[in-house]
Amino acid sequence: MPLNLEAIPAEVAAKLTLIGESFSSPDALAQAYMTLKGLEGFRAELAQYGGFPAEDEQELADARDHHLIAGVDRDEAIATRKSTNQTLLEAMFDAKEKRSRARNILMNARSRLQRKGKRDAVRAIDAAIDTTTSAGSDPDAVRRQLGVLAGVITDNADVAGGVPNAEALATELTTASATVQAAHAVKPVGGGTPTETARLDLVDGLIVELCRAARRAARAAARALGRPEIAKAFELTHLYKQTRRAEPEPPPNPAQQ
């Protein structure tokens, strides 16, 4: 059925458009096809264990059909304009890896500091961990979170003393934050009228969000059923084919979460 973009609330459409700007339209379309194919084999499992209902699947199919109506040639033209954002994707992925590593290091340091009775340092680490759990696709949020993690190391002597190579870690986080900021500041140009581009960005963003939701549902189903092939069928291979995230990931071990 036709995709009713006008029914999407303005604030949600703005968020989806921002997400869509970071991905090429052909890659989003290819990911939609892959996810829909996965649903053919594991529809019931995702609905039962992951909360991905038929309504979401239909919306993803409608978004895919929107691209088919618009034409792949048109999508390719806009993909050229979007290619600049690959740098941002790489910077975001690297920043999130560094954020995860820093959080793990700080959580290990927390245990050592707690045993030494360093209560202020423990509270500082707790506050930093609590405010850096997730940033989604927002480069500014990722950048701020890296700053928080670097700050808790540089601003608290006890924390710095409990973190191996504290100065190097803080510098690494600061550098990653600056890289994200620089990549986000680049403004891609060309490729279609503003209205046409914005509509395809919106559809791309919708596809990305639905494919991400399906992937989360697949990973939940894979854990519940002990069937890693379910998660593998929904990897975001096309969205992140030029980053390390394209490598297949096993379902996370609940004991490590």
Secondary structure as GFF3:
##gff-version 3
##sequence-region A 1 257
A	DSSP	three_ten_helix	5	7	.	.	.	ID=ss1
A	DSSP	alpha_helix	10	20	.	.	.	ID=ss2
A	DSSP	alpha_helix	25	49	.	.	.	ID=ss3
A	DSSP	alpha_helix	54	70	.	.	.	ID=ss4
A	DSSP	alpha_helix	72	82	.	.	.	ID=ss5
A	DSSP	three_ten_helix	83	85	.	.	.	ID=ss6
A	DSSP	alpha_helix	86	115	.	.	.	ID=ss7
A	DSSP	alpha_helix	119	130	.	.	.	ID=ss8
A	DSSP	alpha_helix	139	154	.	.	.	ID=ss9
A	DSSP	alpha_helix	157	162	.	.	.	ID=ss10
A	DSSP	alpha_helix	166	185	.	.	.	ID=ss11
A	DSSP	alpha_helix	194	225	.	.	.	ID=ss12
A	DSSP	alpha_helix	228	232	.	.	.	ID=ss13
A	DSSP	three_ten_helix	244	246	.	.	.	ID=ss14
A	DSSP	three_ten_helix	254	256	.	.	.	ID=ss15
###
